[in-house]
Amino acid sequence: MKIVNIIESTRPIKSDIRNAYIDFSKMTLSLVAVVTDVIREGKPVIGYGFNSNGRYGQGALMRERFIPRILEANPASLIDDSGENLDPHKIWACMMTNEKPGGHGERSVAVGTIDMAVWDAVAKIEGKPLFQLLAQRYGTAAANPRVFVYAAGGYYYPGKGLDKLRQEMESYLERGYSVVKMKIGGASIVEDCERIESVLKILGPGQQLAVDANGRFDLHTAIDYGRALSQYPLFWYEEAGDPLDYELQAKLGEVYKGPMATGENLFSMQDARNLIRHGGMNPERDFLQFDCALSYGLVEYLRTLDMLKEYGWSPSRCIPHGGHQMSLAIAAGLGLGGNESYPDLFQPYGGFPDGVKVENGYVTLPPIPGIGFEGKSDLITEMWKLTH
């Protein structure tokens, strides 16, 4: 048993949208296939992965360092103790050979993308949905395939006024979402409050709005927004300041008493631990958005969950960024609080398997071996192009 090839392709996911910090007009991602010599139904098992939006493709790093290390390793060194499957932890350690501690930036995205494809292959070799495999290995042994999801959107783009913003959010609610999210920080506080109030007016019982500043604010502005937002019943106030400015996050928490969310731009267990130690986050109130595809993959995410447990945090307070099926599988298998969703953006990489509908803010994952990419026709069509 061995990995015979790893293929990367950099793909565009460009869009005219922008948040408070960046536009997506030249956005890319890496699509990866891990090809094994294991045969199922007459075909080799292939695991697929891709990185979340917002960090661009990482093909150069993969081809220069991480893919060669795996392909040059003794295949026996990458197999689990049963001898019947790949070992993601050993493969992860192989990728990180000769890498210095720290530097958790683009490297973490390259490793996390390959790691996703490895886990997809491992679950397929075992013939199980990844969420079931994770529950059996690391969870309570009983996966819950019903997962909370919220609709992320509300971006700024040319000509988008209040009417179009409301129409967008109404479309998410009509599709079954109970929580919707919009961007702030790309306009003045007055304008953003008008946008927030416009959306709040269309929400019904049990429906809520979250807002996301994408790390735009300095401390003064973050607090000014916090005071203005305190008048609204928000689901959360997300990523007010720079992801590594833990003091800003802590001081904001002294002023803003509603739920807050952050962590999508922290790319290691160590950075996540510093947030928990120094960011003033409340395990009974706040949410953590670490995204395995950007932060060294599931192997590192398991370490992060172990760290959170030591500090009294439940995995149910984790609702990952990214809107991809890998985090859905982790949520179902390890009891996370849910997952982000982009109903109309970054396709075909976001979303759910065909036929899966959002009902009262939840989706139920079908029992597809692996992560479930084969159940999404437009996505698996792109993935098959890597090897055909």
Secondary structure, 3 states (H helix, E strand, C coil): CCEEEEEEEEEECCCCCECCCCECCCCEEEEEEEEEEEEECCEEEEEEEECCCCCCCCHHHHHHHHHHHHHHCCHHHHECCCCCCECHHHHHHHHCCCCCCCCCCHHHHHHHHHHHHHHHHHHHHHCCEHHHHHHHHHCCCCCCCEEEEEEECCCECCCCCHHHHHHHHHHHHHCCCCEEEEECCCCCHHHHHHHHHHHHCCCCCCCEEEEECCCCECHHHHHHHHHHHCCCCCCCEECCECCCCHHHHHHHHHHCCCCEEECCCCCCHHHHHHHHHHCCCCCCCCEECCCCCCCCHHHHHHHHHHHHHHCCCCHHHECCCCCCHHHHHHHHHHCCCCEEECCCCCCCCCCCCCCCCCECCEEECCCCCECCHHHCHHHHHHHHCCCC
